[in-house]
């Protein structure tokens, strides 16, 4: 577990966007990789550019562990890893014009028309990049699918990026396992490089404050159990309570909750805890999600429902 020193848990931070200079203990250019896989490129980048601060995001815990082991072998200290959706994290965790480079290597192309909305590189990511990249900052995408590269260049150009046409990476690319796999299969590797043009802006939805509500009465176990199925939806967001787990003394309950904000999905637990004077509704400390509007609304809705019970 030596690689744990590289891990950060941004969902627990009280300040968003983050102060990365304070987190690294120095002010240096920021480079971000969205979806770092097994960490081959991050390990190379951290060693090749020790004067930069590197941040990587991945949704696979297995990949985080593998990348951490690679970094431990290098001894690099200028890198942080987070288990988080890179698209969401890039938008929520970095101040405007604070990132010098963003890399994305071999994202799933989702080639079928009905799956286009699942692609990582879309109009929303282009908007985020236009906001967080510094003047002259660069975005680099590497893929084995030419159509994907062309679509990415079009999205970036539409947001004012100076995006070159996809070029074949003839000699060596990012050095990832996917590059090795696709080259062995005889596929061409394509790269899109885009420089930020006009400054963009994006709406951030996460905050660091921890939501909690006190209900001015002691609620019954039956009232808590009836919370299963409680849901709300609105344009861009929704939540639903899927399950309730009562403690043996029935003084505390955990609520299994699902929420979505603009397509960003989270699973977490809410706590309903009996107090001397009333009941507390809050997020469980073991499964702290990003505090998005849907998460906060779930806390408020549970409290309001119990208050009215």
C-alpha positions in Angstrom: 0.0 0.0 0.0 3.0 2.3 -0.4 1.3 3.8 -3.4 -1.5 5.2 -1.2 0.6 8.3 -0.8 -0.4 9.2 -4.4 -4.1 8.9 -3.7 -6.4 11.9 -3.1 -10.2 11.9 -2.3 -11.6 15.1 -3.8 -15.1 14.2 -2.8 -14.1 14.9 0.8 -12.5 18.3 0.1 -14.3 21.3 1.6 -12.8 23.7 -1.0 -13.9 23.3 -4.6 -12.3 24.0 -7.1 -9.2 22.8 -5.4 -6.0 24.6 -4.5 -3.6 22.3 -6.3 -0.5 24.4 -5.4 -1.2 23.9 -1.7 -1.9 20.2 -2.3 1.4 19.6 -4.1 3.3 22.0 -1.8 4.6 24.0 -4.8 3.4 26.1 -7.7 4.1 24.3 -10.9 2.3 23.8 -14.3 -0.6 21.3 -14.1 -1.0 18.4 -16.4 -4.0 16.1 -16.3 -4.7 12.7 -17.8 -8.4 11.6 -18.1 -8.6 7.8 -17.9 -5.0 6.8 -17.1 -5.5 3.0 -17.4 -2.5 1.2 -15.9 -0.6 4.5 -15.5 2.2 4.0 -18.1 1.9 7.5 -19.5 1.6 9.1 -16.1 4.7 7.3 -14.8 6.6 8.4 -17.9 5.3 12.0 -17.7 6.1 12.5 -14.0 9.7 11.4 -14.6 10.2 13.2 -17.9 8.8 16.5 -16.5 9.6 16.6 -12.8 9.0 20.3 -12.8 5.2 19.7 -13.5 2.4 18.6 -11.2 0.6 15.6 -12.7 -3.0 14.6 -11.9 -4.7 11.4 -13.1 -8.3 10.3 -13.0 -9.7 6.8 -13.5 -12.9 5.0 -12.6 -11.4 1.6 -12.1 -10.0 0.8 -8.7 -7.8 -2.0 -10.3 -6.2 0.6 -12.6 -5.6 2.9 -9.7 -3.8 0.2 -7.8 -1.7 -0.8 -10.9 -0.8 2.8 -11.6 0.1 3.4 -8.0 2.6 0.4 -8.1 4.2 1.8 -11.2 4.7 5.2 -9.6 6.1 3.7 -6.4 8.8 2.1 -8.5 9.7 5.4 -10.1 9.9 7.3 -6.8 8.1 10.2 -8.4 6.5 12.7 -5.9 4.9 15.1 -8.4 1.7 13.2 -9.1 -1.7 12.5 -7.6 -4.3 9.9 -8.5 -8.0 10.0 -7.9 -10.8 7.4 -8.3 -13.3 9.7 -10.2 -15.0 10.4 -13.5 -12.4 12.5 -15.3 -14.9 14.6 -17.2 -16.7 15.6 -14.0 -13.4 16.0 -12.1 -11.8 18.2 -14.7 -14.8 20.6 -14.6 -15.3 20.6 -10.8 -11.8 20.4 -9.3 -9.8 22.9 -11.4 -10.2 26.7 -11.5 -10.6 28.4 -14.8 -7.4 28.8 -16.8 -5.3 26.7 -14.3 -4.3 23.6 -16.4 -1.5 23.6 -19.0 -2.0 20.2 -20.6 -4.8 17.6 -20.7 -4.2 14.2 -22.1 -6.7 11.4 -23.1 -5.4 8.1 -24.5 -7.5 5.5 -26.2 -10.9 6.2 -24.8 -13.6 3.7 -25.8 -14.8 4.9 -29.2 -18.4 3.6 -28.8 -18.7 3.2 -32.6 -22.4 2.4 -32.8 -24.7 5.4 -33.5 -27.0 4.6 -30.6 -24.0 4.7 -28.2 -22.6 8.1 -29.4 -23.8 9.8 -26.2 -21.5 7.6 -24.1 -18.3 9.0 -25.7 -16.0 10.8 -23.3 -15.0 13.4 -26.0 -18.1 15.4 -26.7 -19.4 19.0 -26.7 -19.5 19.2 -22.9 -15.9 18.1 -22.5 -14.8 20.6 -25.2 -16.6 23.3 -23.1 -14.9 22.3 -20.0 -11.5 22.2 -21.7 -12.1 25.8 -23.0 -12.7 26.9 -19.4 -9.9 25.1 -17.4 -7.0 25.3 -19.9 -4.7 28.2 -19.6 -4.2 30.6 -22.5 -2.3 28.5 -25.1 -3.0 25.4 -23.1 -3.1 22.1 -25.1 -5.4 19.1 -25.2 -4.1 15.9 -26.7 -6.1 12.9 -27.8 -4.7 9.6 -29.0 -6.9 6.9 -30.5 -6.9 4.0 -33.0 -10.2 5.1 -34.5 -9.9 7.8 -37.2 -13.6 8.8 -37.1 -13.4 9.3 -33.4 -10.4 11.6 -33.8 -12.1 13.5 -36.5 -15.2 14.0 -34.4 -13.1 15.2 -31.5 -11.3 17.7 -33.7 -14.7 19.0 -34.8 -16.0 19.4 -31.3 -12.9 21.3 -30.3 -12.9 23.6 -33.3 -16.6 24.4 -32.5 -15.4 25.7 -29.1 -12.7 28.0 -30.6 -9.8 25.6 -30.3 -7.0 25.7 -32.9 -7.4 22.0 -33.7 -5.1 20.3 -36.2 -6.4 17.5 -38.4 -5.8 14.0 -37.0 -2.2 12.9 -37.7 -0.8 9.4 -37.7 1.6 8.7 -34.8 4.2 7.0 -36.9 7.0 6.1 -34.4 5.9 6.1 -30.8 2.9 7.4 -29.0 2.0 7.5 -25.3 3.5 4.1 -24.6 0.4 2.6 -23.1 -0.7 -1.0 -23.2 -3.4 -0.1 -25.7 -0.9 1.4 -28.1 1.1 -1.8 -27.9 -2.0 -3.9 -28.4 -3.3 -1.9 -31.4 0.1 -1.6 -33.1 0.5 -5.4 -32.8 -2.8 -5.8 -34.5 -1.6 -3.6 -37.4 -3.8 -0.6 -36.6 -2.8 3.0 -37.2 -2.6 5.3 -34.2 -4.1 8.8 -34.6 -3.4 11.9 -32.5 -5.4 15.2 -32.3 -3.7 18.2 -30.7 -5.7 21.3 -30.0 -4.6 24.6 -28.6 -7.1 26.7 -26.6 -8.3 29.7 -28.3 -10.9 32.0 -26.8 -11.6 31.6 -23.1 -14.6 29.4 -22.2 -16.8 29.2 -19.1 -18.6 26.3 -17.5 -21.2 25.9 -14.8 -19.8 24.0 -11.8 -22.3 22.2 -9.6 -20.3 20.6 -6.7 -19.6 22.2 -3.4 -17.5 21.2 -0.4 -20.0 21.9 2.3 -21.5 18.8 3.9 -25.3 18.8 3.8 -27.2 17.8 6.9 -30.7 18.6 8.3 -32.1 18.2 11.9 -35.6 17.0 12.1 -37.3 18.4 15.2 -38.7 15.1 16.4 -37.8 11.5 17.0 -39.0 9.5 14.0 -40.2 5.9 14.1 -38.6 3.0 12.4 -41.7 2.5 10.3 -41.4 6.1 9.0 -37.8 5.5 8.0 -38.6 2.2 6.3 -41.3 3.9 4.2 -38.6 6.1 2.6 -37.8 3.3 0.2 -38.9 4.5 -3.2 -38.7 8.2 -2.3 -37.6 10.0 -5.5 -37.5 13.3 -7.2 -36.6 14.3 -10.7 -36.1 17.6 -12.5 -34.4 18.8 -15.7 -30.9 17.6 -15.5 -31.1 15.6 -12.2 -32.8 13.0 -10.0 -32.4 10.8 -7.0 -34.1 7.7 -5.5 -33.9 5.9 -2.2 -33.4 2.2 -3.1 -33.1 0.6 0.4 -33.1 1.1 4.1 -31.0 -0.8 6.7 -31.9 -0.4 10.4 -29.4 -0.9 13.2 -30.3 -3.6 15.8 -31.5 -0.9 18.3 -33.4 0.9 15.5 -31.7 4.1 16.5 -29.8 4.5 13.3 -30.6 3.8 9.6 -28.6 3.8 6.4 -30.4 4.7 3.2 -29.0 3.4 -0.1 -29.3 6.3 -2.5 -28.7 6.8 -6.2 -28.4 10.3 -7.7 -27.6 11.8 -11.1 -26.6 15.3 -12.1 -26.4 16.1 -15.8 -25.6 12.4 -16.4 -23.0 12.2 -13.6 -24.2 9.3 -11.5 -23.3 8.5 -7.8 -24.3 5.9 -5.3 -24.0 6.7 -1.6 -25.5 6.2 1.9 -27.6 8.6 3.9 -27.7 8.3 7.7 -30.9 8.9 9.7 -29.7 9.0 13.4 -31.7 9.4 16.6 -30.5 12.2 18.8 -31.5 13.4 22.3 -33.8 16.0 20.8 -34.9 15.0 17.3 -33.3 13.2 14.4 -30.3 14.0 12.2 -30.2 13.3 8.4 -26.8 13.5 6.8 -24.3 11.8 4.5 -22.6 8.7 5.7 -18.9 9.2 6.2 -17.9 6.0 4.6 -19.4 6.7 1.2 -19.0 10.5 0.8 -20.1 11.6 -2.7 -19.5 14.8 -4.4 -22.0 17.3 -2.9 -24.0 18.0 -6.1 -27.5 19.5 -6.3 -29.1 16.0 -6.5 -27.2 14.8 -3.4 -28.2 17.9 -1.4 -31.8 17.5 -2.5 -31.9 13.9 -1.4 -30.8 14.9 2.1 -33.4 17.7 2.2 -36.2 15.5 0.8 -35.6 12.7 3.4 -35.7 15.3 6.2 -38.9 16.9 4.9 -40.6 13.5 4.5 -39.7 12.5 8.0 -40.8 15.8 9.4 -44.2 15.3 7.8 -44.6 11.7 8.8 
